Amino acid sequence: MVDEYPEQTEAVKVAKEKLSVLLKARTVIRKGDIEFALRKIGVGIETGLGAISPDGRYLTYVDWNTGDLAVQEMATGKKRHLTDKGSWNKSGAQAFCSRWSPDGKQIAYDWWDWDREPNFVGIRIVSLDGKESQTLYQVTNPEKGVTITYGWSPDGKYLAYISIRDSLGPKSSTQSVLCIRSLDTGEERELFPDLPDFWNLKWSPDSRYILCIAVDSKDRSAHSVLSLIDTKTGKVIPVIKCENNRLNQWFQSHEWARDGKKIFYVRNDKPNKLCQLLVWDLESGKEKEIYRASSWAERFTISLSPDGKWLALTNYKGHEKKERSLKIIPATGGEPRVLHTFEQESNGPVFTAWTPDSKSILFSKKADKENDIKTDLWRIPVEGGEPQRLGLTMALFNFLSMHPKGGSIVFSSFGPTLKESELWVMENLMPKKTKEK
């Protein structure tokens, strides 16, 4: 799908399943001298449209029994509503996607009130205790269309969202407006970047710029552009533009360096069968190749370590022999080092997660050669050595998220058997320290 529609890598996910009741389950898995505690914390649609708090203690989600925004405490499974709109018979309003503030004290969320259609879209903020709430934005003109909340600035002072609006004129089209709201003053700036379309927004570490993938036109001849948007002025600063059109050359993923002085990105070039990892130095304006795939069949995604020193590469297409590899390469450049190779028939992504100390990487691979659905969770040290099977088998692992202190990991899965999607937490993940005698 990414190859066929490279410009649509961050589409809004609209949930279609019905809410299932929470199944409280707890399993203890022993592997040698390591003991894991495994709990299922959500099933079905309850696992989507939410987010994990920065400290890893809470999960926001939409309670589809009423449409309210709710929060669940990860350790106890206790749930409570943050909004109180009443039943569906009373109100057609509902919460949608939510985003945590960096300090974990507030949640911004999209609020869709279908009773107000076509002016049904709004953005609200609520405190973690649910006692303080405010409406940041409410569509009052149907031409302003839908809003997509992208998240808080790293300093927690601003909230960015895109307003997709119908443009006036003989031709039917839409216009994307970048909105930056100050949470201190309530001031909202509408920025009209000179870009036909843009997505995959990422704040710079100093909260001054937003990095995005964009196109220079809306037709099939459009080129992909990696651009910076100045959040003060709305000025667009093109970083680099693909030479070929977006169907033949595109940016796959991008990451800010931790100091905000460089940008890492993957560029795919279909005609030349080339997949490159590159870094752009914002001070010198120079591009440097860090790594290129040995073949077009080895296209990859990247993940930057928490300390900013390493990039993990996992190929999502595989070689002709369906070989997958997990590699790391210094963020400053150098020779890549293969940590592990394995076979996998499917061409889907292999999700990875760095431990907070940047010393290990968690990844999944299939457990049974005859069954491409059943997968195991593994951990491998960055310094090298044999990977460790963590003793957990599931029907796929998706969207791994590590607790900031490294004690647990949250992931989405279809459970021990292929069925409705579920959300699980795996605790006591780090090895226990043994006392010296």
Number of C-alpha atoms within 10 A of each C-alpha: 8 10 14 9 10 18 23 13 15 11 9 10 9 11 12 8 12 11 16 15 11 14 12 10 10 14 11 12 15 13 13 8 8 14 18 20 15 21 21 23 25 25 23 21 23 25 22 21 20 22 18 21 23 16 12 22 15 21 21 29 27 24 19 18 13 21 23 24 29 22 25 19 16 20 13 10 16 11 16 15 18 20 17 12 17 14 13 14 7 9 14 16 21 20 26 22 23 24 23 25 22 18 12 18 13 20 24 24 27 24 25 22 18 14 11 13 11 16 19 19 24 21 23 17 23 20 17 18 13 18 9 11 17 11 14 19 16 18 19 14 11 14 15 21 19 19 24 19 20 20 22 24 23 17 12 18 15 22 21 23 20 21 21 18 18 16 14 11 7 6 7 8 11 17 18 24 21 21 20 22 19 16 15 9 9 11 11 16 16 16 19 17 19 13 17 16 19 22 18 17 22 21 23 21 17 12 18 14 23 20 25 21 22 25 24 18 13 12 11 9 14 17 22 27 22 21 22 25 23 17 21 11 12 20 15 18 15 14 18 15 19 19 13 16 18 24 19 20 23 28 23 22 19 25 20 20 20 17 11 16 14 18 21 23 20 22 21 26 20 16 11 10 16 18 26 20 23 18 24 20 16 13 8 9 10 12 16 12 14 19 18 18 16 13 12 19 19 22 24 28 20 22 20 24 23 16 12 16 15 19 23 25 23 24 22 22 21 25 19 9 9 16 17 23 20 20 18 22 19 17 17 11 16 10 10 15 16 15 19 14 12 12 15 22 17 14 14 12 15 23 20 25 21 22 24 17 12 17 15 18 21 22 23 24 22 23 19 12 11 9 11 15 19 22 21 20 20 18 20 19 16 18 9 13 10 10 16 13 17 19 15 18 20 20 22 26 27 18 13 18 20 22 20 16 12 16 16 20 21 24 19 23 26 21 20 14 13 13 12 13 19 23 22 23 22 21 19 15 19 14 11 10 6 7 5 4 3
